[in-house]
Amino acid sequence: MSNSVRIRDLDIGKIDASNELIDNSGENIERFKMSFLMPQSIKIKLLLDGEKYFVSGMKGTGKTALLRYIDLTMQKEYKAITTFVLFKSDISEEDKINFAQSVRVLLVKDFKKSLAEKQYIQDYETVWELFFHRLIVQQLSDVANGPFLDDKNNKTYIKHVKSTKDGSEKNGINRIVPKLTKGNLKLNIDVVEAGVEFEWEDKDKKTVSLSKVSEQLTKLLKFLKPGERKFYIFLDELELSLETGYKHDRDAILIRDLIETVKKFNKIFRTNELPIRILAGIRSEVLESVQGKGKEINKTLSDFGEQIYWHGKSTDNLSHPLIKIAIKKIRAAKNMLGLTDDSVDKDLFYNYFPRDINSISSPKYILDNTWYRPRDIVRILSTAASINPNEMKFSQAAFDESRREYSRLSWIELSEELSASLTPLAINAIKIIFTGFKPFFWMNDLKVRYHDQSILYGVDTGFKEFTINGSLLQQLFNVGMIGNGTKGNIAFSFRGNDQLFLDQVMMIHPALWPYFSIARDH
C-alpha cells in the first residue's frame, strides 16, 4: 500500500501520555486507544479487579498511559466514576509546608527529639487519611447511585466528613484538606450543631485533634454498605522535589505515607466489599528514595504492585513490543486521517522505514538507541521526522542528522532522574567527566578521568559533591546511563539486569555518545 501521507502529517503521539488526553476529546481518546499496547509484564485483570493497585516502573515506561487505559476501561465497561490526583501538579509547595508544620506539631507532643531527627519521625498517614475521606465525599456529592448504599450510615459518614470543612480551603490540596492549627482541626459549626460526634480538644472552640478525626471517619467508613457503581481514584506524578536536603526527604516521607494510606484504604474497601479502589503510579527511582525512610514499603509494593518493563524476549526485533508500539502509532495516525491501513505489521513498518540504518536492521537500530521505554520511541521518531518532514518515509539521513538532538533530549531526561539523588552541581560534573570520554571503560579509567577533569575545571564545578565509587556508578546504572559490556554482549538495568559489575568493562549508553562527543571507534 502506498503511504499517501507525509511524515509531518503522522501524529505519533506525545512524549508524556497525560498530554495525549489533556482535553479528553473523542478524537484523542480514540487515537490513544488505537495506539495503546498493554505491557507484557502487566497482569491487567489484577489491576482492574483491584487486587493490585500500585504500578511502578522507570520514567517513561508507560505508567500514566496504563492508568489512563484503566480509567477509560472502567468508564466504558462499568460506567465507573473516576478521578485523577496529580501529586506534582495538584499539591503545591505551600501545601507541603502546611502538611509538615501540622505533623511536626503532632509529633512534638509525643517525642522529645532534636530538630534534625524530627524530619525523619514525621508521619503523614493521618493527614492522607483525612485527604481521602474528603476527596471521596467531594467527588460523590452530586452522584446518584454511587459506590455506597444511600442509608443512615452513609448520611452519618457524609455529615461527619463535611464537618471538617471550615472555610480555610483554598486550592491544591487545601481544596480537600483544611489548614491545621497545632495539630487540631476546627470544625464547621453549622454541621457540628447537626449532631456530629467527635472527641473534642476544645468543645467551645469546636476543635478536634487530627488523629481523632481520622480515627472516627475511618470507623464510620467501615459501616458503609456497597452501592451500585464503582469509583476509582488514580494517583499519578508521585515525584520528589528536585532540590536536595529537607524538601527531598520530606517529599519522600509524604509519598511513603501516601503508599501506606492507599494500602490501608484499599484493604477497608476489599474487606467491606465496597466498589472503590485507589490506584497509584510510582517511578522506580522515587521508590529507591522512599524505601530508605522506614516502614516496609518494599513488601507493600511486592504484594500489591505490578511493575512495567519492556525487556521481555521476542522472536525477532520486528516483533519486539516497542517496535509494535511504533507500528500501532503509525497505523492509528493514518486511521485518524481516514486512511485505513490493513497491511500486516511487517509491510507497514518497512513502508515507512529503511531496511537498514548504518548497516544495522532498522528495528534493531531503533531498539539499541532506546532505554526500552515507549517514550523513547515517540522521541526518536519525532526528532527524525523533524529533519525531512515532507518526505513520505523515514530515511537513514534523517536518523543520522537527528542523533545529536535525540541524544541531547535523552540526557536532559536522565539528568532529571539523577536529580532525585544528586545535586545539580554533581550532575554537571558528571557531564564534564563523560564528555569526550571513551564508550567502553574500566573503573580505574573513570577514576583517572575524574582526577584529571577536576584539576582542569576545578572542584567548585561540582567534583567535590561526589567521588567515583560503587554507589555512584550504581546510580548511573539504575537510570540507564551506563552498563556492563562490550560491543557483542551488553547488560543494562532497563534490559532486566539488577547489578553493575565494577570489576568488568563498562560502557556508556550508545544513544548518549553524540551528545557527549564520544567517537564510536574510540
N, C-alpha and C positions, 0 to 999 in steps of 0.2 A: 504494500500500500504506500502511496506517495505521502510524504509528510504533510504537504499543503499548509503547514504552519511554520512561521519563522520562530526562531528560538526566543526572540523578545516577547512573543505572544503566549508563550507557555508559562503559566503561573504555577511554579513548582512548590509554592508554599513559603512559609515564614520560618526564620531561624527558631523563634520561640512559638510553640504551639498555641499558647494563650492568645497570641496576636492573630491567629487564623480565625478565631471565633470571637473577636473583640466586639462585633456588633450583633452576633447571633443571627445574621441574616440567613434565610433559607438557602441561598446560593452557597454561602461559605460553609454552612453545615453539611450540605450535600457534597461539596468538594472534599471536606475533611473526612467524611465517612468513606468516600470512594478511595482516598489515598492512604487511609489508616491501615497499618499492618500490626496484628497482635504479636507482641514479642513471644518467641518460643519458650522463654523461661517463665512465663506467667500462666498460672492456672486461674483463668478468668472467673470460673464458676465460684471459686472460694471468695473472691472479692465481691462478686455480685450477690452472693448469699450472705455476706457479712462475716464469714468465718475468719477471713483475713482482712486487715484494714490498714496496713502500712505498706507503702510502695517505696522502695529505696533503689538508688542507682546513681551513677555518676551524672554530673551536669550534662544535659543534652541527650540523655539516653531515652527520653520519652515519657517521663513521669507525668508531666502535665497533660500530654496527649492521651495517656491511658486514663487519667482521672476524667478528662473531658469525654472520652468514649463511654466510660461507665455512666457518667451524668446523662448523656444523650440516650443511652440504652435504657436506663431506669425511667426516664421520662416517657419514652416511646412505648416500652413494653408493660410498664406498671403504672403509668400516669403518676409517677412519684413526684413529690415536692423536693426540690434540690436547692442548695445554696453553696456558694464558694466563699471562703475566708482566706485572704492572702496575707500571710504573716509579714512579708516585707513591705507590701503596699498599704495594707489597712491599719497597721499598727505603727504609729509614729514614735519618734524618739521621746517626745513628751509623754506619750502613753507608757512607754517602758520605764521612764523615770518615776511616774506615779505608781506603777507596779512595784518597783524596787523600794520606794520610800514606804509604801504601805506594808510590805512584807518585812522590811527591816525593823519597823516598829513592833510588829508581832513577835519577832524573834528576840528582841531586846527584853521582852517580858519574861522569856523562858531561859535565855542563855546569857552568861557573862563572858563575852568574847571580845577580843580586840577587833578594831575596825577592819584590819586585814583579813581576819578569819570570818567576819560576818558575811562577806560576799559569797563564801563557799557553803554557808549553812542556810542560806535563804531557800525558802520552799514556796513555790508559786502555785501549788496544786489547788489551794482553796480559792485563789483568785480565778484560775481557769475554770474551776467548777461553777462559780458564780457566772462566769462568762457564758458557759454552755447553757445553764438554766435560762439566762436572759435571752440568749440567741434563739433557743427553741421556742420560747413563748412569743418573742417578737416575730419570728418567721411564720408562726402558725396562727397569729392573731386574727387574720381575715380568711382563714382556710376552713371550708366546710368539709366534713368527713375526713378529718386528719388522722394522724397516727395514734391518737388517744381516744378512747371511748368518752363521749361527752356526758359524764356523770358528775356526781357530787365531788368525788376525789379529784377529778380534773379541774373543776371550778376552784377547789381549795388550793390546788397547786398553782394555778394561774394567779389567784389572788395574792398568794404569798410572794411569788416571783415579782409581780408588779409592784408590790410594796417596796421593793428595793430601788425603784425609780424615784429619785428625789429632785430632779431638775438640774443636776450638775453635769449631766451628759452633754458632750459637745459633738465630736465626730471621732473617726477612727475607732479605737477600742472603747473609748468613753461613750460611744454610742450604745454600747452594750453594758459596760461596767462603769458605774459612777465613781467619782473620786472618793477615796477612803481617807478618813482623818484618824490618825493614831490607831490604825488597825480596826477602826469601827466604821459602821455604815449607818447613816441617818436615813430613816425610812420615811416614806410618803405618808403624811399624817392622815389624809383622807382615806387611804386604803387601810391604814392601821385601825382607824375607828370602825372599819367594817368587820373587825373580828379576827385579825391576823395574830397568831400566837408565836412569839419568839421569846428567848431567854434574854432579857434586857440587860444592857450595860448601864443605861440610864433611861428609865422609863419616861421621865418627864421630858427629856430631850429626844425621845424616840430613837435612841442609838443602840445598835446591836453589834457584837463583835463579828468580824468576817467569818471566823471559823464556825460560830454558832449558826449564822445564816446559811452557810454552805451545808452544814450538817442537817439542818431542818429541811431545806429544799430537797436534798438528796433522799431523805427519808420519805418525803411526800411523793417524789418521783417513783419510788418503788411501789406505791399503792395504785398507780395508774394501770388501767386495763387497755389492751391493744385495740386500735381503731381500724379503719378500712384502708388507709393509704400509707405507703411507705414514705419516709423522709430521710434523705441522705445529705449529710454535711460534708463538704470537701475542704480540706486544709491544704494549701499549697504555698510555695515560696518560703519554706521554712529555712531561712538563710541567716547567717551570722553577720554581725557588724564587721565592716571591712577594717575597722580600727582594732588595734591590738590592745591588750590590757583589760581594764574593768568592763568596758562595753562588750567586748568579745566574750568574756566569761559570763557576764550577765545574760546575754542572748543564749549562750549555750545552756545555762540553767533554766531559762524560760522555756526553751524547746524541750529540754529533758523532762520538765514537769508537765508540759503540754502532752508529751507522749504518754506519760503515766496517767494523766487525766483522761485521755482518749481511751486507753485500755480500761480504766475504771467504768466509764460511762457505757462503753460497748458491752462490758460484762453485765451491767444492770439491764441494758436493753435485751440481751440474749436471755438472761435468767427470767425476766418477766415477759418474754415473748413480745416485746414492743417493736414495731416495724421501723425502727430508727437505727441508722449506723453513721459513724463518723469515720471517714477515710482520709488519710494523710500521705502526702508525697514528701520524701525527705532525701536530700542529697547525701551520698556516701561520705564525702569529706566532712560534712556537718556532723554526721553521726560519730566520726572519729573524735571530734572535739567534745561532743555531748557525753560519750562513753567515759571520758576521763573526769566527769563531775559527779560520780557516785550514782547509786541506785542501779538496779540490774536491767539497764536499758537494752543491752545486747540480748539478754534472754527474752525480753518482751518482743523485740523485733524478730527474733528467731522463731518464736511461737506464733506470732500473729502478722508476720510480714512476708511480702513477696519481693524478690529482687529482679530488676530489669538488667539484662545483659544481652549482647548480640554476638557473642563469640562462639555460638554453637556450630557444630560441624555441618557442612553441606557437601553435596556430591561434587560440585564444582563452583567456581567463583560466580558464575552467572546465576546460580540458584541460591546464592547467599541472601539472607533476609534483607540486608541493606541495599543490595542491588535490586531486589524485588520492590523495595520502597521507591527507588528511583523510577522503576518501570511503572508502578502504580501512580506516582505523581504525574508522570507524563501522560499516561492514559486518562487520568482524571481531568487534567488540564485540557486535553483535546475534547473530551466528552462535554466539558462545560462550555466549550466553544461550538458545540453542536456537531462535532466530528467524531462519531463513534468509531473506535478502533478495536476490532475484534481479532487482530493478529495475535499469534502466540507471543509469549514474553520475549523469546529469543529474537524473533523478527523485529518486534517493536524496538528493542534495545539497539540492535545494530542498524536500524533505520535512522537512529539519532546519534550513534557513537561510532568512531572508527574501530576496526578490529583490534588494532594495537596502538599503544601510546608509548613512545620511546622503547620499542621492541618488547613491550610487556602487554599482555592481553588487557584491553581496556577495563574489564571488570576487576581484574587483579590490581591494576594501577590505581583505580579509584579506592579500593579497599585498603591498599597499602598506605594511602595518604589520608586515612581517617583514623579516628580513635574508636571505631566501631560504634558510632552513635548516629542516629537519624539526622541530628543537627548538622553533622559534618557533610552528609550527602546534600542537604539543601545548600550549605555554604559553598561546597566545591562546584556544584552545578551553577549556582548563581554567579560566582566570580568568573567562571569560564564563559557563561552566557554574556557577560558584560563586555567581553573582548570583541566579538563579532555578532552582535545581536540580530543582524539582518540575514545571517546565514540560515540554511534550512536544517543544519545538523552541527553538532559539536565537532571540532577538529583538534588534531594534535597541537597545532599552533595556539589554539585558544587555551588549552590546558597549560602549555609551556609559558605563555605570556601571563597567565593569571596565577602562576605558582607562588610568586612572592607576595601578592596581595592575600591569597588564601593562607599562606604561612604567617603573615603578619596578624591577620584576624584570629588565627588559631592560637598564636602566642598570647594575644590580649585575653582570650578566654582562659587559657591555662594560668596566666598570672593572676586573674581574678580568683581562681580556685586556690592558688597558693596563698592568697591574702588571708585565707581562713586561719593560717598558722604562721605566716611570715610578714614582716613589716615591708612597706613599700621600698625602703632603702635596701633591704636584704634582697628583694626581688630584682631591683635594679642591678645590684652587684652580681647576681646570678646571670643576668642577661649579658653583662660585661664579660664574665668568665667564658660563657659558651659562644659568644660572637667571635668568629674567626677560628674557633677550636676545630678539632677533628671529629668526624662522625663516629668513630669507634675508639674507645679509650679504656685504660685501666685506672684503678683507684689512685695510684701514685701519680699518673699523668694529670689528674684533676687537682691533686694537692699542689703539684708544681705550678699548674696554671693559676690556681688561687693565689699562691705566693707572688708570682710574677705580676699578675694584674693588680693585686692590692698595692704593690710598690709603685706601679705605673700610674694608677688612678687615685691612690690614697685611700686609707682606711675609712675616712669620713664619707666615702661614697657608698657605704653600706657593708663593706667587708668585715667590719668589727661586729656586725649583727649576727654572724654565724661562723662556723668552721666546717670544713669538709669532713664529715663523719657519716657513719651508717644511718643515723637518724635523719639527717638532711637528705641524703640520697634516696632513702625510702620514701620520703615525702614527694620528691621529684618523680619517683617511680609510680607512686599511687595516683598522681594526676596524669600520668602517661607521657611525661616529658622525656624520660629516659627508660631504657630497658636493658636486658641482657641480650647478647647475641652477636653473631657475625652476619655476613650477607646471606648465608644459607639457612641459619637457624636463629630465630629471634624469640624473645619472651617479654611481653609487656603485661601490665596489670589489666588492661582492657581486653586482653586475649585470654583471661582467666588465670593468670599467674599471680600468686599472692605475695611472693617474696623476691626482692632483688638480691642477687648473689654478688657480694662485694669482692669475692676472690676470682670472679670471672670477667671477661671482657664485657664492657658496657657500650651502649650506643645511644645517640640522640634520635628521637623520632624523625624519620625522613621528611615529614611534612614541614618540620621546623628548619631544615637545612637552608632553604632560600633566605629566610628572614635573618638567620644567624650567619649568613655568608659562609656556609660550610661547603667545601668542594666535595663532590661525590666521590672522586678518586683520591681523596686525601690519604 
